[in-house]
């Protein structure tokens, strides 16, 4: 490699119908500058992962803490996240005072304002959109909005299916099909080349690049391309399986007929969407992303998980095991309140497993002497606390990642009662470089995060 040859961070490999952004390489200009100027700040990312229906009582508090709030051991329901205790902050006593519940919770979780049901509007834009508006010019996509395709009675309800809102208070559509997300990041045209791998479309440029970069950069590029190829194969497999299931009149694990491009396995669906998030941050296609793990008040069946029966929303009302309430399906009943509560908690544990997969992927990708997780801020949580009570106080939340050196993870932080979650949003927005004096009616950011 020529010592004088440098690349821009925005360099893309281009071919007919495709353009691939590259991961951070040693040969790129910001890295060259960093070598001479240690004050250069690493790129930070922001993601929000939302799940509906709350949790089963107090299953979010760590089992053991150190003298200064260090997380030593999580509780049994959070065991999948144990490997990441040093990467997480668990803040207690945060809430959204202006809006909550099933109908308004997902709509207001990121806005810090109320929800106008009649006009389907919120008072302020969501924090992801406001941040993206300020910093998005540096990336291909200012923001990326993802969601699983809804299931059940409320799957068509707009407010329950949206958590991103424009500064004017209008809903922002979200992507539910992995192939569409992939194409937004890597394809420039669908004409005549839709079945070819994007890597094949940029092959000539890729070979030229790999001849010119260092051995370390070549390893990074190879690892990055392998991930793209793996995702393409998973998407292609999901598409073929979905088409076969439709042809055979097969039902999916979640008792819904599949659609083209959406995996029939719920776990596969979640993980390939998480892979999309990882790739979007790794490629610097976007620095702000939201992902609804399901719509607010999801009625998805979790019978495919061993030891669970019934829908997510029905399980959340765990104090009645009769199966005869308006929230039940009229078919499923449970042995006892305790067993129903445990099943509800297992649904939460199952989602922890998928989030752990995502965090592990983020932590496995190196950026200099740090990881992609070190240079990110991942907020994972719900707009309800106890699902049975529909309680708004002490929301289950986790902030994972190091925020490019701006967060001090590994701690459980208990704030004063009913601390506005907008303070968290404001603090993370400022760490992303957004110039914001206030958000959601607060002007002070959440303290003790650094």
Legacy VTK file of the C-alpha trace (Angstrom):
# vtk DataFile Version 3.0
C-alpha trace
ASCII
DATASET POLYDATA
POINTS 450 float
0.000 0.000 0.000
1.243 3.453 -0.841
1.791 5.454 2.327
0.388 8.544 0.626
-2.812 6.883 -0.526
-5.856 7.678 1.600
-9.597 7.135 1.309
-12.544 9.163 2.499
-14.780 7.655 5.197
-17.595 8.081 2.670
-15.915 5.971 -0.025
-18.260 3.386 -1.556
-17.640 0.404 -3.814
-19.904 0.871 -6.816
-21.169 -1.390 -9.572
-24.202 -1.616 -11.840
-27.140 -1.414 -9.454
-25.192 -1.516 -6.205
-23.126 0.676 -3.897
-21.513 -0.673 -0.729
-20.369 1.622 2.046
-17.223 0.390 3.770
-16.399 -0.180 7.436
-13.865 2.015 9.182
-10.404 1.195 7.772
-6.881 2.277 8.715
-6.435 3.793 5.267
-9.353 6.189 5.699
-8.726 9.881 6.278
-10.295 10.148 9.760
-8.017 7.317 10.950
-4.995 9.036 9.423
-5.946 12.231 11.209
-6.478 10.337 14.442
-2.959 8.972 14.308
-1.643 12.531 14.448
-4.379 14.020 16.584
-5.465 11.978 19.580
-8.311 14.419 20.253
-10.294 13.065 17.271
-13.573 11.632 18.537
-14.775 8.189 17.415
-18.142 7.898 15.659
-21.057 7.394 18.049
-24.341 5.600 17.255
-27.789 5.617 18.841
-30.414 2.851 18.760
-33.727 2.270 20.523
-35.144 -1.256 20.889
-38.790 -1.303 21.979
-40.875 -4.201 23.291
-44.583 -4.005 24.264
-46.763 -5.208 27.156
-44.321 -4.472 29.983
-42.902 -7.121 32.329
-44.044 -9.499 35.093
-43.543 -7.399 38.204
-40.023 -6.939 39.547
-37.965 -9.045 37.141
-35.639 -6.233 36.014
-33.672 -5.587 39.216
-30.192 -7.187 39.375
-29.650 -10.055 41.804
-26.343 -8.733 43.200
-24.787 -5.272 43.216
-21.419 -3.957 44.328
-20.918 -1.237 46.928
-21.145 1.490 44.280
-23.968 0.007 42.245
-21.790 -2.199 40.042
-23.874 -4.938 38.424
-22.391 -8.226 39.613
-25.187 -10.635 38.784
-28.515 -10.214 37.015
-31.650 -12.096 38.095
-32.655 -15.461 36.643
-34.927 -13.952 33.985
-32.124 -11.735 32.679
-29.431 -14.454 32.549
-28.941 -14.138 28.763
-27.597 -10.626 29.407
-25.113 -11.679 32.123
-22.126 -11.638 29.692
-22.811 -7.946 29.067
-23.152 -6.600 32.618
-19.987 -4.532 32.179
-21.501 -3.003 29.027
-24.855 -1.986 30.522
-26.454 0.703 32.641
-29.783 -0.256 34.210
-31.544 2.988 35.205
-34.423 2.667 37.678
-37.411 4.988 38.264
-37.667 6.518 34.787
-41.060 7.067 33.188
-42.946 8.968 30.462
-45.278 11.340 32.320
-47.060 12.754 29.250
-48.268 9.496 27.749
-48.401 5.789 28.473
-50.463 2.640 28.099
-50.939 0.416 25.054
-52.532 2.990 22.770
-50.185 5.861 23.568
-47.107 4.142 24.981
-45.320 3.234 21.759
-46.424 6.544 20.230
-44.912 8.638 23.012
-41.947 6.557 24.239
-39.496 8.629 22.190
-41.333 11.963 22.052
-41.658 13.087 25.664
-45.090 14.497 24.807
-48.723 13.460 24.735
-50.677 11.764 21.967
-53.683 13.161 20.085
-55.726 10.063 19.289
-58.200 11.882 17.047
-55.603 13.451 14.779
-52.969 10.688 15.231
-50.348 13.258 16.172
-47.800 13.815 18.907
-46.719 17.194 20.217
-43.043 16.852 19.345
-40.939 14.812 16.975
-39.304 11.693 18.377
-35.735 11.955 19.610
-34.361 9.698 16.857
-35.793 11.933 14.126
-34.584 15.134 15.780
-31.071 13.733 16.131
-31.105 12.379 12.571
-32.206 15.770 11.275
-29.064 17.344 12.716
-26.404 14.702 12.041
-27.917 12.656 9.204
-26.193 14.500 6.388
-23.020 12.541 7.182
-24.594 9.161 6.306
-26.533 7.471 3.518
-29.686 7.282 5.660
-30.366 9.993 8.290
-32.285 7.401 10.332
-33.428 3.803 9.932
-36.778 2.591 11.311
-37.300 -1.164 11.702
-40.101 -3.313 13.068
-41.357 -6.859 13.039
-44.597 -7.245 11.104
-47.454 -6.977 13.584
-49.696 -9.848 14.569
-53.122 -9.969 16.168
-56.065 -7.633 16.663
-54.039 -4.407 16.909
-51.600 -5.157 14.093
-53.277 -2.536 11.859
-53.551 0.155 14.538
-51.294 3.046 13.520
-50.334 4.451 16.904
-49.403 1.013 18.257
-47.163 0.384 15.244
-45.191 3.642 15.239
-42.604 5.080 17.613
-40.798 7.480 15.251
-42.415 10.828 14.469
-41.300 13.776 12.339
-40.619 17.166 13.960
-44.087 18.149 12.689
-45.598 15.257 14.673
-46.400 12.936 11.777
-45.735 9.164 11.880
-42.615 7.809 10.157
-43.111 4.484 8.321
-40.975 1.545 9.407
-39.510 -1.327 7.407
-40.642 -4.869 8.233
-38.999 -6.900 5.451
-35.257 -7.654 5.707
-34.706 -7.582 1.936
-36.097 -4.043 1.688
-33.775 -2.843 4.449
-30.792 -4.503 2.797
-31.602 -2.958 -0.580
-31.960 0.502 0.923
-28.409 0.230 2.203
-26.701 -1.416 -0.755
-28.703 -1.308 -3.992
-29.039 1.659 -6.334
-31.213 -0.135 -8.893
-33.454 -3.195 -9.073
-33.554 -3.423 -12.873
-32.087 -6.595 -14.334
-29.784 -7.399 -11.397
-32.187 -8.058 -8.525
-31.115 -11.695 -8.080
-27.363 -11.051 -8.127
-25.369 -10.601 -4.947
-24.386 -6.984 -4.333
-20.849 -8.261 -3.766
-20.782 -9.698 -7.291
-21.941 -6.334 -8.637
-18.984 -4.489 -7.075
-16.442 -7.291 -7.510
-13.998 -5.386 -9.732
-13.801 -2.415 -7.389
-13.467 -4.746 -4.398
-10.484 -6.521 -5.932
-8.779 -3.198 -6.653
-9.358 -2.052 -3.073
-7.973 -5.226 -1.536
-4.790 -4.961 -3.591
-4.110 -1.478 -2.248
-4.879 -1.761 1.475
-2.857 -3.211 4.342
-3.148 -6.768 5.612
-5.152 -5.533 8.605
-7.574 -3.600 6.389
-7.909 -6.580 4.039
-8.937 -8.709 7.022
-11.565 -6.110 8.003
-12.938 -5.970 4.464
-13.062 -9.763 4.186
-14.919 -10.027 7.509
-17.349 -7.304 6.427
-18.016 -8.940 3.045
-18.553 -12.310 4.727
-21.266 -10.730 6.886
-22.977 -9.217 3.848
-22.876 -12.553 2.026
-24.308 -14.349 5.082
-27.186 -11.895 5.334
-27.957 -12.253 1.633
-28.108 -16.024 1.990
-30.399 -15.814 5.003
-32.730 -13.430 3.198
-32.792 -15.656 0.119
-33.483 -18.732 2.253
-36.283 -16.918 4.106
-37.852 -15.887 0.816
-37.797 -19.446 -0.555
-39.179 -20.884 2.680
-41.973 -18.295 2.763
-42.978 -19.038 -0.816
-42.945 -22.782 -0.118
-45.082 -22.296 3.006
-47.651 -20.272 1.076
-47.800 -22.897 -1.680
-48.233 -25.717 0.846
-50.796 -23.802 2.934
-48.365 -24.123 5.844
-48.792 -22.033 8.967
-45.795 -20.400 10.593
-44.648 -20.984 14.155
-46.639 -17.917 15.223
-49.832 -19.184 13.531
-49.715 -16.586 10.779
-49.319 -17.197 7.062
-45.861 -15.933 6.060
-45.177 -13.228 3.519
-42.380 -13.235 0.928
-39.026 -12.288 2.418
-40.125 -12.618 6.051
-38.673 -15.668 7.851
-41.201 -18.184 9.131
-39.177 -18.583 12.334
-39.709 -15.726 14.788
-36.159 -16.066 16.122
-34.699 -15.977 12.618
-36.831 -12.941 11.811
-35.629 -11.054 14.877
-31.993 -11.961 14.317
-31.833 -11.049 10.652
-33.352 -7.662 11.516
-30.725 -7.273 14.234
-28.129 -8.140 11.596
-29.528 -5.295 9.492
-28.957 -2.916 12.411
-25.404 -4.142 12.932
-24.644 -3.744 9.240
-26.167 -0.253 9.107
-23.874 0.916 11.925
-20.833 -1.015 10.724
-21.118 0.426 7.205
-21.928 3.885 8.602
-25.102 3.753 6.478
-26.830 5.420 9.421
-25.961 6.385 12.993
-29.522 6.445 14.340
-31.836 3.427 14.312
-35.062 2.293 15.992
-36.431 -1.238 16.138
-39.873 -2.256 17.400
-39.530 -5.884 18.490
-43.314 -5.929 18.147
-46.174 -3.435 18.059
-47.604 -1.997 21.274
-50.143 -4.523 22.690
-48.867 -7.411 20.611
-51.112 -10.482 20.462
-48.361 -12.679 19.039
-48.506 -16.328 20.109
-45.375 -17.656 21.815
-46.406 -21.313 21.775
-43.247 -22.000 19.751
-41.159 -21.353 22.889
-40.971 -24.384 25.161
-43.128 -23.966 28.252
-45.223 -21.039 26.958
-48.797 -20.982 25.700
-51.060 -18.093 24.789
-50.550 -14.640 23.339
-48.120 -12.041 24.626
-50.824 -9.559 25.624
-52.959 -12.213 27.342
-49.928 -13.407 29.308
-49.204 -9.845 30.426
-52.481 -9.931 32.385
-51.079 -12.732 34.503
-53.233 -12.165 37.592
-56.160 -14.010 35.950
-55.415 -17.534 34.720
-58.997 -18.483 33.795
-58.637 -17.712 30.098
-62.040 -15.987 30.125
-61.131 -12.297 30.218
-61.548 -9.929 27.279
-57.793 -10.076 26.724
-57.740 -13.872 26.268
-58.321 -15.845 23.060
-61.201 -17.923 24.465
-59.218 -21.131 24.006
-56.110 -20.922 26.200
-56.205 -21.150 29.999
-53.498 -21.670 32.613
-53.020 -23.858 35.691
-52.406 -20.963 38.056
-51.528 -17.308 38.311
-47.948 -18.315 39.172
-47.528 -20.467 36.058
-49.033 -17.781 33.836
-46.726 -15.170 35.352
-43.729 -17.425 34.730
-44.747 -17.828 31.091
-44.978 -14.059 30.730
-41.523 -13.719 32.280
-40.196 -16.368 29.869
-41.365 -14.237 26.932
-39.212 -11.429 28.340
-36.308 -13.848 28.825
-36.699 -15.048 25.226
-36.337 -11.460 23.990
-33.300 -10.979 26.234
-31.723 -13.899 24.366
-32.244 -12.157 21.038
-30.922 -8.827 22.342
-27.888 -10.694 23.714
-27.299 -11.994 20.178
-27.362 -8.413 18.903
-25.024 -7.104 21.611
-22.610 -9.951 20.963
-22.523 -9.103 17.247
-21.860 -5.458 18.088
-19.126 -6.391 20.549
-17.378 -8.710 18.094
-16.699 -5.938 15.556
-13.490 -3.993 16.153
-13.046 -0.267 15.563
-9.440 0.447 16.386
-8.875 -0.652 19.981
-12.626 -0.399 20.707
-15.690 -2.280 19.496
-18.834 -1.230 17.682
-20.687 -1.650 20.988
-18.183 0.621 22.743
-19.015 3.270 20.139
-22.790 2.943 20.460
-25.671 3.684 22.819
-28.402 1.010 22.734
-31.588 1.721 24.702
-33.692 -1.403 25.233
-37.018 -1.275 27.051
-40.786 -0.918 27.181
-43.352 1.846 27.622
-45.077 -0.132 30.401
-43.702 -1.382 33.690
-45.878 -4.118 35.202
-47.981 -5.443 32.333
-50.889 -6.547 34.481
-51.190 -3.180 36.236
-50.435 -1.072 33.129
-48.153 0.861 35.443
-46.161 3.792 34.078
-43.545 4.152 36.820
-40.107 2.558 36.850
-40.030 1.471 33.227
-37.835 -1.530 32.360
-34.835 0.029 30.586
-31.259 -0.843 29.721
-28.656 1.456 28.156
-25.938 -0.696 26.585
-22.645 0.428 25.077
-19.982 2.971 25.872
-21.291 5.895 23.833
-17.859 6.418 22.214
-16.380 7.035 25.658
-19.235 9.231 26.932
-20.962 6.590 29.092
-19.766 4.655 32.134
-21.500 1.262 31.875
-21.616 -1.645 34.305
-23.914 -0.007 36.853
-27.434 -0.049 38.301
-28.526 3.544 38.910
-31.633 4.242 40.981
-32.941 7.757 40.379
-35.479 9.729 42.374
-39.082 8.658 41.962
-40.729 9.342 38.609
-37.738 10.792 36.778
-38.708 11.914 33.281
-37.278 9.644 30.558
-36.882 12.776 28.413
-33.761 13.515 30.455
-32.258 10.292 29.150
-33.200 11.169 25.580
-31.695 14.638 25.886
-28.424 13.335 27.315
-28.004 10.746 24.578
-28.892 13.258 21.843
-26.191 15.627 23.052
-23.691 12.756 23.124
-24.542 12.203 19.453
-23.558 15.791 18.727
-27.086 17.204 18.412
-27.456 20.805 19.572
-30.534 20.690 21.785
-31.339 23.052 24.622
-34.350 21.036 25.728
-36.526 18.069 24.858
-39.958 16.970 26.049
-40.193 19.876 28.458
-36.871 19.218 30.226
-33.627 21.127 29.811
-31.400 19.013 32.052
-30.049 15.665 30.934
-30.050 12.561 33.099
-27.107 12.702 35.478
-24.606 10.016 36.522
-24.423 8.347 33.106
-20.725 9.171 32.637
LINES 1 451
450 0 1 2 3 4 5 6 7 8 9 10 11 12 13 14 15 16 17 18 19 20 21 22 23 24 25 26 27 28 29 30 31 32 33 34 35 36 37 38 39 40 41 42 43 44 45 46 47 48 49 50 51 52 53 54 55 56 57 58 59 60 61 62 63 64 65 66 67 68 69 70 71 72 73 74 75 76 77 78 79 80 81 82 83 84 85 86 87 88 89 90 91 92 93 94 95 96 97 98 99 100 101 102 103 104 105 106 107 108 109 110 111 112 113 114 115 116 117 118 119 120 121 122 123 124 125 126 127 128 129 130 131 132 133 134 135 136 137 138 139 140 141 142 143 144 145 146 147 148 149 150 151 152 153 154 155 156 157 158 159 160 161 162 163 164 165 166 167 168 169 170 171 172 173 174 175 176 177 178 179 180 181 182 183 184 185 186 187 188 189 190 191 192 193 194 195 196 197 198 199 200 201 202 203 204 205 206 207 208 209 210 211 212 213 214 215 216 217 218 219 220 221 222 223 224 225 226 227 228 229 230 231 232 233 234 235 236 237 238 239 240 241 242 243 244 245 246 247 248 249 250 251 252 253 254 255 256 257 258 259 260 261 262 263 264 265 266 267 268 269 270 271 272 273 274 275 276 277 278 279 280 281 282 283 284 285 286 287 288 289 290 291 292 293 294 295 296 297 298 299 300 301 302 303 304 305 306 307 308 309 310 311 312 313 314 315 316 317 318 319 320 321 322 323 324 325 326 327 328 329 330 331 332 333 334 335 336 337 338 339 340 341 342 343 344 345 346 347 348 349 350 351 352 353 354 355 356 357 358 359 360 361 362 363 364 365 366 367 368 369 370 371 372 373 374 375 376 377 378 379 380 381 382 383 384 385 386 387 388 389 390 391 392 393 394 395 396 397 398 399 400 401 402 403 404 405 406 407 408 409 410 411 412 413 414 415 416 417 418 419 420 421 422 423 424 425 426 427 428 429 430 431 432 433 434 435 436 437 438 439 440 441 442 443 444 445 446 447 448 449
